[in-house]
Amino acid sequence: MTIVGVSFDSPSANQAWAEEEGYTFDLWTDDDKTLALYYGAARNESTSIPDRITRLLGADGAVLLEYDDVNYSTSPQDVLEDCQALFGGQ
């Protein structure tokens, strides 16, 4: 399993924020908003701040689970529980 965060921020801003927060996963820069538009985090190219969403993708890139209303306090646990239900104890 690989976790990736995506934002419109520059690579240096993403790196600084990840270090500040203690994140160990990759943060990608989507400066042309391609991923945000494709996965629904931006409505159009003029969107300045993406919606906070989560997409769980299979190895083939297919969307397995979608979370459009991310609650910061419960989302990680919700996703983990859904993954355990979907994939078992793998």
Order of alpha helices (4+ residues) and beta strands (2+ residues): beta-alpha-beta-alpha-beta-beta-alpha
